[in-house]
Amino acid sequence: MKNIIFTIAALFAADTAWADDAAITIGGVEMSNPSNSAAFVAVKKKLGKWQGRMTQSLTGQSFDVSYEWAITAGGNTITERIVEDGVEMLTTYSDQDGELVVRHYCGLGTEPVFKLAELTDESMSITVDEQRSGLHRKHHSFVTSMQWTMDSSDPNKMVFENAVILDGEITNNRAELSRVL
């Protein structure tokens, strides 16, 4: 049943206004449709809803998480709705001058901006862009890096890891996720 849902979702996405080769028109005016960076295309592989459990290294506690990636803005932005242990957050992914820019609206009350650190066929990692973020490790609590590793044998499974400066202490979090929709 899940494969049928994914196939239907893929067919729907291919026939929408944000398909890679489709022109976007608003009010009769054709919008420019810039090409997407390889990192943006990699984020598209996560479209859908994912759920799992996260473990925090600082406390050893494990809790429920869900992440839902959706494409918006005529295919030019991906939003990620995050719920970690009941706390909702938002991350956006878009290209600026051919480079992926990630903005995270965090439950810590900070808004770090990230840049691509590494991209392979199975994983992507981002790191905080200190110049754009304006956050200081001694004065702020914020996410400093994130990494997603897709399961090479199952495209509906991945591992998400992040590092967070929390009151001057680093904590590493790890979640094993499965696509549910």
CYANA upper distance limits for C-alpha pairs under 8 A (distance plus 0.5 A):
  1 MET  CA      5 ILE  CA      6.95
  2 LYS  CA      6 PHE  CA      6.74
  2 LYS  CA    180 VAL  CA      8.35
  2 LYS  CA    181 LEU  CA      7.95
  3 ASN  CA      7 THR  CA      6.54
  4 ILE  CA      8 ILE  CA      6.63
  5 ILE  CA      9 ALA  CA      6.56
  5 ILE  CA    181 LEU  CA      7.81
  6 PHE  CA     10 ALA  CA      6.55
  6 PHE  CA    181 LEU  CA      7.75
  7 THR  CA     11 LEU  CA      6.72
  8 ILE  CA     12 PHE  CA      6.62
  9 ALA  CA     13 ALA  CA      6.59
 10 ALA  CA     14 ALA  CA      6.67
 11 LEU  CA     15 ASP  CA      6.97
 12 PHE  CA     16 THR  CA      6.98
 13 ALA  CA     18 TRP  CA      8.05
 13 ALA  CA     19 ALA  CA      7.05
 14 ALA  CA     19 ALA  CA      5.90
 15 ASP  CA     19 ALA  CA      7.11
 16 THR  CA     22 ALA  CA      8.46
 17 ALA  CA     22 ALA  CA      6.48
 17 ALA  CA     23 ALA  CA      7.58
 17 ALA  CA     24 ILE  CA      6.60
 17 ALA  CA     74 GLY  CA      6.97
 17 ALA  CA     75 GLY  CA      8.19
 18 TRP  CA     22 ALA  CA      6.91
 18 TRP  CA     24 ILE  CA      7.75
 18 TRP  CA     71 ILE  CA      8.43
 18 TRP  CA     72 THR  CA      8.35
 18 TRP  CA     74 GLY  CA      5.47
 18 TRP  CA     75 GLY  CA      4.84
 18 TRP  CA     76 ASN  CA      8.45
 19 ALA  CA     75 GLY  CA      7.56
 20 ASP  CA     75 GLY  CA      8.12
 23 ALA  CA     30 GLU  CA      7.27
 23 ALA  CA     31 MET  CA      7.62
 23 ALA  CA     32 SER  CA      8.16
 23 ALA  CA     33 ASN  CA      7.13
 24 ILE  CA     30 GLU  CA      6.21
 24 ILE  CA     31 MET  CA      5.84
 24 ILE  CA     32 SER  CA      7.82
 24 ILE  CA     33 ASN  CA      7.46
 24 ILE  CA     74 GLY  CA      6.81
 25 THR  CA     29 VAL  CA      5.79
 25 THR  CA     30 GLU  CA      4.76
 25 THR  CA     31 MET  CA      6.24
 26 ILE  CA     30 GLU  CA      7.01
 26 ILE  CA     31 MET  CA      7.67
 33 ASN  CA     76 ASN  CA      8.43
 34 PRO  CA     76 ASN  CA      8.45
 35 SER  CA     98 GLY  CA      8.49
 36 ASN  CA     40 PHE  CA      6.42
 36 ASN  CA     41 VAL  CA      6.98
 36 ASN  CA     76 ASN  CA      8.37
 36 ASN  CA     95 ASP  CA      7.27
 36 ASN  CA     98 GLY  CA      7.58
 37 SER  CA     41 VAL  CA      6.91
 37 SER  CA     95 ASP  CA      7.29
 37 SER  CA     98 GLY  CA      6.24
 37 SER  CA     99 GLU  CA      6.75
 37 SER  CA    100 LEU  CA      7.22
 38 ALA  CA     42 ALA  CA      6.71
 39 ALA  CA     43 VAL  CA      6.88
 39 ALA  CA     99 GLU  CA      8.44
 39 ALA  CA    100 LEU  CA      6.73
 39 ALA  CA    116 LEU  CA      8.01
 39 ALA  CA    119 LEU  CA      7.29
 39 ALA  CA    124 MET  CA      8.10
 40 PHE  CA     44 LYS  CA      7.01
 40 PHE  CA     93 TYR  CA      7.65
 40 PHE  CA     94 SER  CA      7.35
 40 PHE  CA     95 ASP  CA      7.50
 40 PHE  CA    100 LEU  CA      6.70
 41 VAL  CA     45 LYS  CA      7.53
 42 ALA  CA     46 LYS  CA      8.18
 42 ALA  CA    124 MET  CA      8.22
 43 VAL  CA     47 LEU  CA      7.94
 43 VAL  CA     78 ILE  CA      8.35
 43 VAL  CA     93 TYR  CA      8.42
 44 LYS  CA     71 ILE  CA      8.41
 44 LYS  CA     78 ILE  CA      8.14
 46 LYS  CA     69 TRP  CA      6.88
 47 LEU  CA     68 GLU  CA      7.63
 47 LEU  CA     69 TRP  CA      5.17
 47 LEU  CA     70 ALA  CA      6.15
 47 LEU  CA     71 ILE  CA      7.98
 48 GLY  CA     68 GLU  CA      6.04
 48 GLY  CA     69 TRP  CA      5.81
 48 GLY  CA     70 ALA  CA      7.03
 48 GLY  CA    179 ARG  CA      7.48
 48 GLY  CA    180 VAL  CA      8.17
 48 GLY  CA    181 LEU  CA      6.04
 49 LYS  CA     66 SER  CA      7.68
 49 LYS  CA     67 TYR  CA      6.29
 49 LYS  CA     68 GLU  CA      4.71
 49 LYS  CA     69 TRP  CA      6.98
 49 LYS  CA    179 ARG  CA      6.21
 49 LYS  CA    180 VAL  CA      6.14
 49 LYS  CA    181 LEU  CA      5.60
 50 TRP  CA     66 SER  CA      6.06
 50 TRP  CA     67 TYR  CA      5.67
 50 TRP  CA     68 GLU  CA      6.65
 50 TRP  CA    177 LEU  CA      6.44
 50 TRP  CA    178 SER  CA      5.79
 50 TRP  CA    179 ARG  CA      4.69
 50 TRP  CA    180 VAL  CA      6.03
 50 TRP  CA    181 LEU  CA      7.72
 51 GLN  CA     64 ASP  CA      8.11
 51 GLN  CA     65 VAL  CA      6.26
 51 GLN  CA     66 SER  CA      4.79
 51 GLN  CA     67 TYR  CA      6.92
 51 GLN  CA    177 LEU  CA      5.75
 51 GLN  CA    178 SER  CA      6.05
 51 GLN  CA    179 ARG  CA      7.02
 51 GLN  CA    180 VAL  CA      7.29
 52 GLY  CA     64 ASP  CA      6.49
 52 GLY  CA     65 VAL  CA      5.96
 52 GLY  CA     66 SER  CA      6.96
 52 GLY  CA    175 ALA  CA      7.02
 52 GLY  CA    176 GLU  CA      6.13
 52 GLY  CA    177 LEU  CA      4.97
 52 GLY  CA    178 SER  CA      6.83
 53 ARG  CA     62 SER  CA      6.92
 53 ARG  CA     63 PHE  CA      5.89
 53 ARG  CA     64 ASP  CA      5.13
 53 ARG  CA     65 VAL  CA      6.10
 53 ARG  CA    175 ALA  CA      5.90
 53 ARG  CA    176 GLU  CA      6.58
 53 ARG  CA    177 LEU  CA      7.60
 54 MET  CA     62 SER  CA      5.90
 54 MET  CA     63 PHE  CA      5.94
 54 MET  CA     64 ASP  CA      6.87
 54 MET  CA     65 VAL  CA      6.92
 54 MET  CA     84 GLU  CA      8.49
 54 MET  CA    173 ASN  CA      7.08
 54 MET  CA    174 ARG  CA      5.85
 54 MET  CA    175 ALA  CA      4.49
 54 MET  CA    176 GLU  CA      7.34
 55 THR  CA     60 GLY  CA      6.67
 55 THR  CA     61 GLN  CA      6.13
 55 THR  CA     62 SER  CA      4.76
 55 THR  CA     63 PHE  CA      7.15
 55 THR  CA    173 ASN  CA      6.11
 55 THR  CA    174 ARG  CA      5.92
 55 THR  CA    175 ALA  CA      6.87
 56 GLN  CA     60 GLY  CA      5.75
 56 GLN  CA     61 GLN  CA      6.12
 56 GLN  CA     62 SER  CA      7.01
 56 GLN  CA    171 THR  CA      7.38
 56 GLN  CA    172 ASN  CA      6.63
 56 GLN  CA    173 ASN  CA      4.99
 56 GLN  CA    174 ARG  CA      7.25
 57 SER  CA     61 GLN  CA      8.10
 57 SER  CA    171 THR  CA      6.16
 57 SER  CA    172 ASN  CA      5.82
 57 SER  CA    173 ASN  CA      6.49
 58 LEU  CA    170 ILE  CA      8.34
 58 LEU  CA    171 THR  CA      5.74
 58 LEU  CA    172 ASN  CA      7.74
 63 PHE  CA     84 GLU  CA      7.89
 63 PHE  CA     85 ASP  CA      6.07
 64 ASP  CA     84 GLU  CA      6.85
 64 ASP  CA     85 ASP  CA      5.99
 64 ASP  CA     86 GLY  CA      8.44
 65 VAL  CA     82 ILE  CA      8.03
 65 VAL  CA     83 VAL  CA      6.04
 65 VAL  CA     84 GLU  CA      4.99
 65 VAL  CA     85 ASP  CA      6.62
 65 VAL  CA     86 GLY  CA      8.38
 65 VAL  CA    175 ALA  CA      8.37
 66 SER  CA     82 ILE  CA      6.41
 66 SER  CA     83 VAL  CA      5.74
 66 SER  CA     84 GLU  CA      7.15
 67 TYR  CA     80 GLU  CA      6.95
 67 TYR  CA     81 ARG  CA      6.15
 67 TYR  CA     82 ILE  CA      5.12
 67 TYR  CA     83 VAL  CA      6.99
 68 GLU  CA     79 THR  CA      8.43
 68 GLU  CA     80 GLU  CA      5.85
 68 GLU  CA     81 ARG  CA      5.60
 68 GLU  CA     82 ILE  CA      7.10
 69 TRP  CA     78 ILE  CA      7.04
 69 TRP  CA     79 THR  CA      6.09
 69 TRP  CA     80 GLU  CA      4.88
 69 TRP  CA     81 ARG  CA      7.05
 70 ALA  CA     78 ILE  CA      6.04
 70 ALA  CA     79 THR  CA      5.89
 70 ALA  CA     80 GLU  CA      7.05
 71 ILE  CA     75 GLY  CA      6.25
 71 ILE  CA     76 ASN  CA      8.01
 71 ILE  CA     77 THR  CA      6.42
 71 ILE  CA     78 ILE  CA      4.89
 71 ILE  CA     79 THR  CA      6.82
 72 THR  CA     76 ASN  CA      7.06
 72 THR  CA     77 THR  CA      5.85
 72 THR  CA     78 ILE  CA      6.44
 72 THR  CA     79 THR  CA      7.70
 73 ALA  CA     77 THR  CA      6.17
 76 ASN  CA     94 SER  CA      6.66
 76 ASN  CA     95 ASP  CA      7.95
 77 THR  CA     92 THR  CA      7.25
 77 THR  CA     93 TYR  CA      6.10
 77 THR  CA     94 SER  CA      5.25
 77 THR  CA     95 ASP  CA      8.31
 78 ILE  CA     92 THR  CA      6.21
 78 ILE  CA     93 TYR  CA      5.54
 78 ILE  CA     94 SER  CA      7.10
 79 THR  CA     90 LEU  CA      7.56
 79 THR  CA     91 THR  CA      6.33
 79 THR  CA     92 THR  CA      5.09
 79 THR  CA     93 TYR  CA      6.92
 80 GLU  CA     90 LEU  CA      6.16
 80 GLU  CA     91 THR  CA      5.49
 80 GLU  CA     92 THR  CA      6.68
 81 ARG  CA     88 GLU  CA      7.68
 81 ARG  CA     89 MET  CA      6.61
 81 ARG  CA     90 LEU  CA      5.38
 81 ARG  CA     91 THR  CA      7.21
 82 ILE  CA     87 VAL  CA      8.38
 82 ILE  CA     88 GLU  CA      5.98
 82 ILE  CA     89 MET  CA      5.46
 82 ILE  CA     90 LEU  CA      6.36
 82 ILE  CA     91 THR  CA      8.22
 83 VAL  CA     87 VAL  CA      5.74
 83 VAL  CA     88 GLU  CA      4.86
 83 VAL  CA     89 MET  CA      6.81
 84 GLU  CA     88 GLU  CA      7.12
 87 VAL  CA    107 GLY  CA      7.22
 88 GLU  CA    107 GLY  CA      7.64
 89 MET  CA    104 HIS  CA      8.27
 89 MET  CA    105 TYR  CA      6.39
 89 MET  CA    106 CYS  CA      6.03
 89 MET  CA    107 GLY  CA      6.58
 90 LEU  CA    104 HIS  CA      6.53
 90 LEU  CA    105 TYR  CA      5.68
 90 LEU  CA    106 CYS  CA      7.49
 91 THR  CA    102 VAL  CA      7.40
 91 THR  CA    103 ARG  CA      6.00
 91 THR  CA    104 HIS  CA      4.75
 91 THR  CA    105 TYR  CA      6.46
 92 THR  CA    102 VAL  CA      6.10
 92 THR  CA    103 ARG  CA      5.74
 92 THR  CA    104 HIS  CA      7.06
 93 TYR  CA    100 LEU  CA      7.29
 93 TYR  CA    101 VAL  CA      6.40
 93 TYR  CA    102 VAL  CA      5.18
 93 TYR  CA    103 ARG  CA      7.27
 94 SER  CA    100 LEU  CA      6.21
 94 SER  CA    101 VAL  CA      5.98
 94 SER  CA    102 VAL  CA      7.16
 95 ASP  CA     99 GLU  CA      5.65
 95 ASP  CA    100 LEU  CA      4.96
 95 ASP  CA    101 VAL  CA      6.23
 96 GLN  CA    100 LEU  CA      6.91
 96 GLN  CA    101 VAL  CA      7.02
 99 GLU  CA    115 LYS  CA      8.44
 99 GLU  CA    116 LEU  CA      8.42
100 LEU  CA    115 LYS  CA      6.88
100 LEU  CA    116 LEU  CA      6.97
101 VAL  CA    113 VAL  CA      7.57
101 VAL  CA    114 PHE  CA      6.56
101 VAL  CA    115 LYS  CA      6.10
101 VAL  CA    116 LEU  CA      8.17
102 VAL  CA    113 VAL  CA      6.11
102 VAL  CA    114 PHE  CA      5.42
102 VAL  CA    115 LYS  CA      6.99
103 ARG  CA    111 GLU  CA      7.20
103 ARG  CA    112 PRO  CA      6.62
103 ARG  CA    113 VAL  CA      5.08
103 ARG  CA    114 PHE  CA      6.87
104 HIS  CA    111 GLU  CA      5.88
104 HIS  CA    112 PRO  CA      6.13
104 HIS  CA    113 VAL  CA      6.93
105 TYR  CA    109 GLY  CA      7.86
105 TYR  CA    110 THR  CA      7.06
105 TYR  CA    111 GLU  CA      5.33
105 TYR  CA    112 PRO  CA      7.82
106 CYS  CA    110 THR  CA      6.13
106 CYS  CA    111 GLU  CA      6.53
106 CYS  CA    112 PRO  CA      8.48
106 CYS  CA    142 PHE  CA      8.09
108 LEU  CA    141 SER  CA      7.01
108 LEU  CA    142 PHE  CA      7.04
110 THR  CA    140 HIS  CA      8.25
110 THR  CA    141 SER  CA      7.74
110 THR  CA    142 PHE  CA      6.62
111 GLU  CA    133 SER  CA      7.58
111 GLU  CA    142 PHE  CA      8.23
112 PRO  CA    128 VAL  CA      6.94
112 PRO  CA    129 ASP  CA      8.07
112 PRO  CA    133 SER  CA      5.54
112 PRO  CA    135 LEU  CA      7.72
112 PRO  CA    142 PHE  CA      7.29
112 PRO  CA    143 VAL  CA      7.43
112 PRO  CA    144 THR  CA      8.29
113 VAL  CA    128 VAL  CA      6.30
113 VAL  CA    129 ASP  CA      6.12
113 VAL  CA    130 GLU  CA      8.18
113 VAL  CA    132 ARG  CA      6.68
113 VAL  CA    133 SER  CA      5.64
114 PHE  CA    126 ILE  CA      6.51
114 PHE  CA    127 THR  CA      5.78
114 PHE  CA    128 VAL  CA      4.72
114 PHE  CA    129 ASP  CA      5.37
114 PHE  CA    133 SER  CA      8.44
114 PHE  CA    145 SER  CA      8.27
115 LYS  CA    126 ILE  CA      5.95
115 LYS  CA    127 THR  CA      6.15
115 LYS  CA    128 VAL  CA      6.82
115 LYS  CA    129 ASP  CA      6.27
116 LEU  CA    124 MET  CA      8.25
116 LEU  CA    125 SER  CA      6.81
116 LEU  CA    126 ILE  CA      4.95
116 LEU  CA    127 THR  CA      6.98
117 ALA  CA    124 MET  CA      8.20
117 ALA  CA    125 SER  CA      5.92
117 ALA  CA    126 ILE  CA      5.25
117 ALA  CA    127 THR  CA      6.38
118 GLU  CA    123 SER  CA      8.39
118 GLU  CA    124 MET  CA      6.17
118 GLU  CA    125 SER  CA      5.68
118 GLU  CA    126 ILE  CA      7.36
119 LEU  CA    123 SER  CA      6.46
119 LEU  CA    124 MET  CA      4.99
119 LEU  CA    125 SER  CA      7.03
120 THR  CA    124 MET  CA      6.82
122 GLU  CA    149 THR  CA      6.21
122 GLU  CA    150 MET  CA      5.67
122 GLU  CA    151 ASP  CA      7.78
122 GLU  CA    152 SER  CA      7.22
123 SER  CA    147 GLN  CA      7.58
123 SER  CA    148 TRP  CA      5.96
123 SER  CA    149 THR  CA      4.77
123 SER  CA    150 MET  CA      6.59
124 MET  CA    147 GLN  CA      6.14
124 MET  CA    148 TRP  CA      5.98
124 MET  CA    149 THR  CA      7.24
125 SER  CA    145 SER  CA      7.77
125 SER  CA    146 MET  CA      6.13
125 SER  CA    147 GLN  CA      4.62
125 SER  CA    148 TRP  CA      6.98
126 ILE  CA    145 SER  CA      6.10
126 ILE  CA    146 MET  CA      5.92
126 ILE  CA    147 GLN  CA      6.93
127 THR  CA    144 THR  CA      6.41
127 THR  CA    145 SER  CA      4.83
127 THR  CA    146 MET  CA      7.14
128 VAL  CA    133 SER  CA      7.83
128 VAL  CA    143 VAL  CA      8.06
128 VAL  CA    144 THR  CA      5.58
128 VAL  CA    145 SER  CA      6.48
129 ASP  CA    133 SER  CA      6.46
130 GLU  CA    134 GLY  CA      6.32
130 GLU  CA    135 LEU  CA      6.94
130 GLU  CA    136 HIS  CA      8.43
135 LEU  CA    139 HIS  CA      8.13
135 LEU  CA    140 HIS  CA      6.72
135 LEU  CA    142 PHE  CA      8.37
136 HIS  CA    140 HIS  CA      6.16
137 ARG  CA    141 SER  CA      7.48
137 ARG  CA    165 ILE  CA      7.22
137 ARG  CA    168 GLY  CA      6.95
138 LYS  CA    167 ASP  CA      8.38
138 LYS  CA    168 GLY  CA      6.39
139 HIS  CA    167 ASP  CA      8.38
139 HIS  CA    168 GLY  CA      8.22
140 HIS  CA    165 ILE  CA      8.21
140 HIS  CA    166 LEU  CA      8.26
140 HIS  CA    167 ASP  CA      7.53
140 HIS  CA    168 GLY  CA      8.25
141 SER  CA    164 VAL  CA      7.75
141 SER  CA    165 ILE  CA      5.63
141 SER  CA    166 LEU  CA      5.17
141 SER  CA    167 ASP  CA      6.15
141 SER  CA    168 GLY  CA      7.60
142 PHE  CA    164 VAL  CA      6.10
142 PHE  CA    165 ILE  CA      5.89
142 PHE  CA    166 LEU  CA      7.18
143 VAL  CA    162 ASN  CA      7.60
143 VAL  CA    163 ALA  CA      6.38
143 VAL  CA    164 VAL  CA      4.68
143 VAL  CA    165 ILE  CA      6.78
144 THR  CA    162 ASN  CA      7.97
144 THR  CA    163 ALA  CA      6.09
144 THR  CA    164 VAL  CA      6.02
144 THR  CA    165 ILE  CA      7.34
145 SER  CA    162 ASN  CA      5.92
145 SER  CA    163 ALA  CA      5.83
145 SER  CA    164 VAL  CA      7.85
146 MET  CA    160 PHE  CA      7.82
146 MET  CA    161 GLU  CA      6.20
146 MET  CA    162 ASN  CA      4.73
146 MET  CA    163 ALA  CA      7.15
147 GLN  CA    160 PHE  CA      6.25
147 GLN  CA    161 GLU  CA      5.70
147 GLN  CA    162 ASN  CA      6.76
148 TRP  CA    158 MET  CA      7.27
148 TRP  CA    159 VAL  CA      6.21
148 TRP  CA    160 PHE  CA      5.11
148 TRP  CA    161 GLU  CA      7.05
149 THR  CA    158 MET  CA      5.97
149 THR  CA    159 VAL  CA      5.67
149 THR  CA    160 PHE  CA      7.07
150 MET  CA    154 ASP  CA      8.37
150 MET  CA    155 PRO  CA      7.02
150 MET  CA    157 LYS  CA      6.78
150 MET  CA    158 MET  CA      4.78
150 MET  CA    159 VAL  CA      7.03
151 ASP  CA    155 PRO  CA      6.50
151 ASP  CA    156 ASN  CA      8.10
151 ASP  CA    157 LYS  CA      5.98
151 ASP  CA    158 MET  CA      5.79
151 ASP  CA    159 VAL  CA      8.21
156 ASN  CA    178 SER  CA      6.11
156 ASN  CA    179 ARG  CA      5.42
157 LYS  CA    176 GLU  CA      8.07
157 LYS  CA    177 LEU  CA      6.17
157 LYS  CA    178 SER  CA      5.04
157 LYS  CA    179 ARG  CA      6.82
158 MET  CA    176 GLU  CA      6.65
158 MET  CA    177 LEU  CA      5.82
158 MET  CA    178 SER  CA      7.10
159 VAL  CA    174 ARG  CA      7.62
159 VAL  CA    175 ALA  CA      6.19
159 VAL  CA    176 GLU  CA      5.15
159 VAL  CA    177 LEU  CA      6.47
160 PHE  CA    174 ARG  CA      6.28
160 PHE  CA    175 ALA  CA      5.62
160 PHE  CA    176 GLU  CA      6.99
160 PHE  CA    177 LEU  CA      7.87
161 GLU  CA    172 ASN  CA      7.67
161 GLU  CA    173 ASN  CA      6.00
161 GLU  CA    174 ARG  CA      4.92
161 GLU  CA    175 ALA  CA      6.84
162 ASN  CA    172 ASN  CA      6.27
162 ASN  CA    173 ASN  CA      5.84
162 ASN  CA    174 ARG  CA      7.23
163 ALA  CA    170 ILE  CA      7.21
163 ALA  CA    171 THR  CA      6.23
163 ALA  CA    172 ASN  CA      4.99
163 ALA  CA    173 ASN  CA      6.86
164 VAL  CA    169 GLU  CA      8.49
164 VAL  CA    170 ILE  CA      6.06
164 VAL  CA    171 THR  CA      5.78
164 VAL  CA    172 ASN  CA      6.90
165 ILE  CA    169 GLU  CA      5.89
165 ILE  CA    170 ILE  CA      5.05
165 ILE  CA    171 THR  CA      6.98
166 LEU  CA    170 ILE  CA      6.61
166 LEU  CA    171 THR  CA      7.54
